[in-house]
Amino acid sequence: MALIRQIPRSYSRSAVSNNLIKRTYASAGNETVKKTALYDFHVQHGGKMVPFAGYAMPVQYSGMGMLASHIHTRQKASIFDVSHMLQSRVTGKDRHKFFETLVVADLTHLPEGQGTLSVFTNEQGGIIDDTIIMQHKDSLYVVSNAGCAEKDLAHIQKHLAEFQNKGGDVDFNVITDHSLIAIQGPKAAAALQSLINQDLSGFSFMNGKYMEIAGVPCHVARSGYTGEDGFELSVPTGEIVDITNKLLAHPDVELAGLGARDSLRLEAGLCLYGNDLDETTTPIEAGLTWTIPKSRRETGGFLGAETILSQIKNGVSRRRVGLMVEGAPARAGAEILNKEGELIGTVTSGCPSPILKKNIAMGYVQNGLHKKGTELSVKVRNKIQNATVTKLPFVPSNYHK
């Protein structure tokens, strides 16, 4: 049983968005930077530690640069420390009813053992945060972003108190004694299988279950943030170093940091909260309409539903797109122009793609200019460069079905 805190009723550098590094790695300011349980482990293995979302995290390791780490993850497998993420559990007979007021997912009909990507929305339909929710027999297991933890908890606490005051049977608890690592890549299953007695071949993408890893009870989800097959492992903190070492002993496994994680997720067309998603952006604008199932479109009941359901029906004024960029990489904040030189959007993420060996970016453009093949331009250091709208993901995903 997890200890829980209950809420009261070169290319190596250029492969990463420099704007991301400058904006979020330095976000800690004068705040005390927290350490995950793997901090000493990272330092011992040559991790270059930087502040990220309030934590000291490895951006890369001395034995492998960001580019090599990116390629290794695509070809073999890498371990990422994601212990800074917020893990929580929702219990009580009204847990689905309560959480469906906060997110756009249909949790009532989500099969046991299955997970879904969803978003917390505000009253205006904007995205407070994105989250993964796993359905278990007597609870929901929820993982959300470290950088949004404080506002997520305040938001949940506010609505939890209101729900409970009306007689709702629900509790929300933050899991405090488990650390979280992700092992990603085509060899991830083989590495994990060597430590697990259960056959993983029938364990599909976005499924989660409790099982033992090297004899240690853990929560295992077949999910990740790279576009590759992989797993996110919630491990008792006292066992996290040992489990990580056991996985690292596999010949195809290396450690990877935030740098490779960012370029991998961008190639996979996955959003980074704070760059590609924020509270002024709706899931429809962000290309996440698919996270809202038919049942929720019919019933609504989540914050901002009126705005979001209207956008599904009537359309939006801007859309998230992928861009293939000529010339220098277009970083977050770069202007997107039409062929007449008029401002029609902004880049939100961008970097060179180690796999495609081309510069890729995501951003928002005016509706009508979002179709694949549309020729646009981006302004980089006051130079106008050609850009073409490209279907996402940039690199095909390899999830285990």
N, C-alpha and C positions, 0 to 999 in steps of 0.2 A: 504494500500500500504506500503510495507516494505521500511524502510530507507535503502538505498544502497550506497556503495562506488564504484564508477565507476573507472575501470582501463582506463586510457586515451587511446582513440583510441589506631606347632603341625600340624595336617592336616591343621589347620586354616592358617598357614603360608606356609606349604609345598604344599598346593593345587595350588600354583601359581609358575610360573617359577621364581626362584630366580635370574636367569640371566636377565630376563626382568626387575625385580624390580631394580637390581643394575645398569643396563645399561640405562634404560629410565627414571626411577623415579629420578635418579641423573643427568639427562641430562641437567638440567637447569644451572648447574654450578654456575657461578657468575651472570648470567643473572637475570633480574627482573622477578619474577614469577607473571604471570597474575592471576586474579581471575575471575571466572564465576559469573553470577548474583546470583547463588545459594550458594556462598561460606559461607556466614553467616548462611544460612539455614543448610548447612552440619555441621558446627561447633556446632550449637545449638542442632543438633540431634546426636552428638557424633561421627562425622566423623573424622577419622584419616587422616589428610591432608598431601599429599606428592607432590613434583613437578613431573609433567608428561607432556611431550610435551610443556613445557613452561608455564603450568598452575598448580595452586594448586588444586589438585583433591583428593577426598576421596578414599583411598584404601580399607577401611572397616569402620564399625560403631561399637561403643562400645556395643550396644545392641545385635549384631549378628556377629559372626565371619565369616571368609571367607567360611568355609565349610558349616555352617548352611545357609548362604546367597545363596550359590550355590544350595543347596538342595531345599531351598524355591523357588528359581526361576524356577526350574524344576517342582515343584509340584503346585505352586500357581502363584505369580507374584511379580516382583521387578522393582523399578524405578532406572534408571541409568542417571546421569548427563553426557551428551555428548556435552555440549555447547562449548567445545573446538574445535569441528570439524568445518571445513570450509564450510559454506553454501554460495552458489552463484546462480545467475540466468543468463541465456543466452537468449538474445532476438534478433530480427531482422529476416528478411525473409531468410537470408542465414545462420541462426544459425546451422541448421543440417549439412550443407555442411562444415562449419568451424569446428565444434566440431568433425566431423568424420575424420578430418585430425589428430586429437590429440588422439582419443580413437578408440578401435576396434569394437565398437557397431554399429549396423545399426539403427541410430536415425531417419532417414527419414521414415522408415516403422514401427517404434515403435508405437503401438496404444496409443491414448490419454488416460491419466490416468494410464498408465503402466510404470513401472520402470525396470531398468536392472543394474546388476553389470557389470562394465567394468574396463579397465585399461588405464592409460596414458602410451604411449610407447615413447622411445627415438629412435634415428636414427639407433641404433644397435639392436633394438627389445627388449631392456630391459624395465622393468617396473619402471616408474617414481613414480607412485602411483596407488592405486586402488580407485574406486569411484562408487557411486550410482547415476544414472541419471534418473530423472522422466520426462516423457513427458506431457506437458500441452498445452492448446490450442494455446497460444501465447508465450510460453517460455519453456526452459529446467530448471528444478530445480536440482542442483548438490550438492552433499555432498562428501567431500574428507577429508583426514586425517590432523589433526592439526599439527603433527610433520613434515608434508611435505608442509605445507601451503606456506612458503616463496619460496621454489623452484617451487611449482606448479604455483604460481602466476607469477613468473618470466618467466616460460616456456610459460604459456598461453599468457602473455602480449607480449612476443616476436613474437609469431605466429599471435596474434591478429593484431598487428601493420602491419605486412606483408600482411595479408589478407585484411585489411581495405585499405591499400595503393593501392591494386589492384582493389578497388571498391566494395569489399564485404560489404554487409549490415548486420552487427552484432555488438552487444555490450555485454560485459561481466561485471557483477556487483557483488560485494561481499555484501551479506546481513549482515548488522551490528546491526540491532535492534531487531533480533529474537534470542532467546535461544533455545537449543535443548535438549530434554530429550527422553529417551526410556523407555517404559514399556514393560516388557518381561515376558512370562510365560503363562501357560494354562488358568489362570484367568485374563489375561490382557484385553481381549475383554470385559468381564463382567464389569470390573472396569471402562474402558473407556466408555462403552455403557451407564453407569449411568449418564454421563455428556454430552452425545450427543443425539440429537433428531433423527438422521438418523440411520437406521438399519445397523449394521456392519456385519451381517451374510453373505451378498453377496459381501463384500469387501475383495478381495483375496490378497494373499501374493504378494508382490512387486507391489502393486497398490498404487497410491497416489492421494489425492484430497484435495481441500480447504474446510473446514467445521468449524463450531463453536463448541468449547469445553467450556461448561459452559457459553455460550454466547459470547465467545471470538473468533474472526476469526483466524484460525490456518491452517498450512499445516500438513496433517496427512498422513503418509506412513505406510503401513502394512509391516514392515521389521524389521531387527535387526541383532544382532551379537551373538546370543546365541544358535541358532538351534531351539528355541521355537517360538510359535506364539507370535506376539507382534507388537508394533507400535513405530515409531519415530515421535515425535511431535515438530514441529517448532512453538514456541509460542512467541508472543510479549514479550520482556524482562520485561516490566513493569508488566506483568501478570504472569510471570513464577513461582514465589513463591506461589501465590494463586492457580494456576492450579495444581502444584505439591502437595500442601497440600490437595486439594480436591481428588486427586487420592490416596494419602496416607491414607485418611480417610476410604477407602474401607477396610474391615476386612482381605482380602486376600493379601494386598499389603504391602511390606516393602521396605526400601531403600537398595541399593546394591552398592558396590564400584568396583574399578579397579581389585581387587584381584579376586572376583567371576567372573567378566567379562572375565578375561583371561582364567580361567579354563573352563568356559562355552564354549567360542569360540573354545578352543582346542578340547574339547569333540565333538564339532560339525564339526571338521575338517576344520575350517575357518582360513585363513591366517592373520598373523599380519605383517603389513609392517615394514621393518627394521629387522625382524627376518626371516620370511618365503618368503618374496618378497623383491627384491631390483633392482637396475638398471643394474645388471649383469645377472639377471634372466629373461627369456622370459615367456610369458603366457603358452607356450607349455610345457616347463620344469616344470612349477608350477602346471600343471594339470588344467589349465584354458582355454584349447582349446575351451570348450563349450561357452565361452564368445564371440567367433568370429563366427557370423552366416554365413551361406552359401553365402549370398549376398556379405559380406565383403571379403570372401575368393576368390570370383570371381573378385571383382573390386579392392581390395587392397586400396590404397590411404591414408593409415595411416602411421605414422612414423615407420620405421623398418619393413614395410610389406614384403620386399624381404626376409629378414632373417626369419621372423615368418612363412610366407607361405611356404618357403622351408622346414622348420622344420615339418610343418603339413604333407607335402608330403614325406619327407625323414627320419623323425625321429630325435631324440635328443640323446645326450650322457648321460644325467642324468635326473632323474624324482623325483618329490616330492612324498613321501610315508608316510603312517601311520605306526607306530611301536608299538607293545606291548612289554614292556621291563620288564624282570625279575630283581629282586634285587632292588638297589637304583634307584631313578628317574634319567633319563638321561636328562640333561639340555642342553640348546643351546650351541653349540660349542663342544659337545661330539663327538668323532670319531665313525664312523660306519665302521665295519670290515666285510669281508666275512669269511667263515669258515676256510680259510687258514691264517687268521690273517692279510690280506692285507687291507689297507685303501681304502674304496670304497664310502665314503660319510661323511656327517656331520649332526648332529642333529641341527635343527633350533628352535624348541620349544619342551618343555617337562614338564610334571607335573604328580602327582598322579591324577587319575580320581575319584572324589567323588562318581560317580554313579557306575562305574565298579569295584571300589576298586582295581584297577590295575594301574601300571605306563604306561602312554601313551606318545608318542612323534611323532613329524613330522620331516622330514629331506629330504635330497637329496641323492640318491644313483645312481650308474652306471646303465644305461639302461640294461635291462635283469635281473637285480636283484630286480626289482620293483613289481614283481607279488605276489599276495596274497599267504601267506603261506611260502614264502621264509625265510629260517632260516639264520639269521645274528647275529652279536654281536655288542655291544657298549662298549666303554671304559669309565668307570666312576671312577674318582679318581684312575686311573691306575689299576683298576680291570676290567676284561673282563666279561661281563654279556650277557646272551642270549637275543635276540630280534627277533621278528617275524613280517614280513610285514603284515599289516592288512588293510582291506578295510576301506576307509573313507566314512562317518563320523564314529567315534567310537561309538557315541550314536545316534540312529535314530532321524532325525529331525521331528519336529511336526508343520510344517508350515501350515497355513490355506489355503486350495486350493479352 
